[in-house]
Amino acid sequence: APMAVLSCMKYLMFVFNLLVFAGGICLAGVGVWVAVDPAGFQDIVAAKAVLSTGAYLLLAVGIALSLLGFLGCCGALRRSRPLLLL
């Protein structure tokens, strides 16, 4: 029974980290979209400086989340404690 629990936890960690990775990719995609074509978002945010800063912030957070999600997926599959703690 303990091996079944560990196997289940391994796959649950993988799925959770895969969701974090996908969310990071989506955030990075929105950041790139806002940085490349800010015209659609200028109605919501009046100041262009805030829009530009927000786009780069979304891009940075998205890249960081996707990197953490990827390392978490690798750590879950390899059962690597340092990768999971990172």
C-alpha positions in Angstrom: 0.0 0.0 0.0 2.8 2.6 0.7 4.2 2.2 -2.8 0.8 2.9 -4.3 0.5 6.0 -2.2 4.0 7.2 -3.3 3.1 6.5 -6.9 -0.1 8.4 -6.6 1.7 11.3 -5.0 4.3 11.3 -7.8 1.6 11.6 -10.5 -0.3 14.2 -8.5 2.8 16.3 -8.1 3.5 15.9 -11.8 -0.1 17.1 -12.8 0.1 20.0 -10.4 3.5 21.1 -11.7 2.2 20.7 -15.3 -0.7 23.1 -14.5 1.8 25.6 -13.0 3.9 25.2 -16.2 0.8 25.8 -18.4 -0.2 28.8 -16.4 3.3 30.2 -16.7 3.2 29.7 -20.5 -0.2 31.5 -20.7 1.0 34.4 -18.6 4.1 34.7 -20.8 1.9 34.6 -23.9 -0.3 37.4 -22.6 2.7 39.4 -21.7 4.2 39.1 -25.2 0.8 39.9 -26.7 0.4 43.1 -24.6 4.0 44.1 -25.3 3.6 43.6 -29.1 0.1 44.9 -29.5 -0.9 47.3 -26.7 -3.7 49.0 -28.6 -6.3 46.6 -27.3 -5.4 47.1 -23.7 -5.0 50.9 -23.8 -8.8 51.3 -23.2 -8.4 49.5 -19.8 -5.1 51.1 -18.7 -4.9 54.8 -19.5 -1.1 55.2 -19.0 1.1 53.7 -21.6 4.0 53.4 -19.1 1.9 51.3 -16.8 0.8 49.1 -19.7 4.4 48.5 -20.8 5.6 47.8 -17.3 2.7 45.4 -16.8 3.4 43.6 -20.0 7.1 43.0 -19.0 6.0 42.0 -15.5 3.6 39.4 -16.9 6.3 38.1 -19.2 8.8 37.8 -16.3 6.3 36.1 -13.9 5.2 33.8 -16.7 8.7 32.7 -17.6 9.5 32.2 -13.9 6.4 30.1 -13.3 6.9 28.0 -16.4 10.5 27.3 -15.4 9.5 26.3 -11.9 6.7 24.1 -13.3 9.1 22.4 -15.7 11.6 21.7 -12.9 8.8 20.5 -10.7 7.7 18.1 -13.4 11.2 16.8 -13.8 11.6 16.5 -10.0 8.3 14.6 -9.7 9.1 12.1 -12.4 12.7 11.5 -11.2 11.7 11.7 -7.5 14.4 14.3 -7.0 14.0 16.1 -3.7 16.2 19.1 -4.7 14.2 19.8 -7.8 10.9 19.6 -6.0 12.2 21.9 -3.2 13.4 24.4 -5.8 
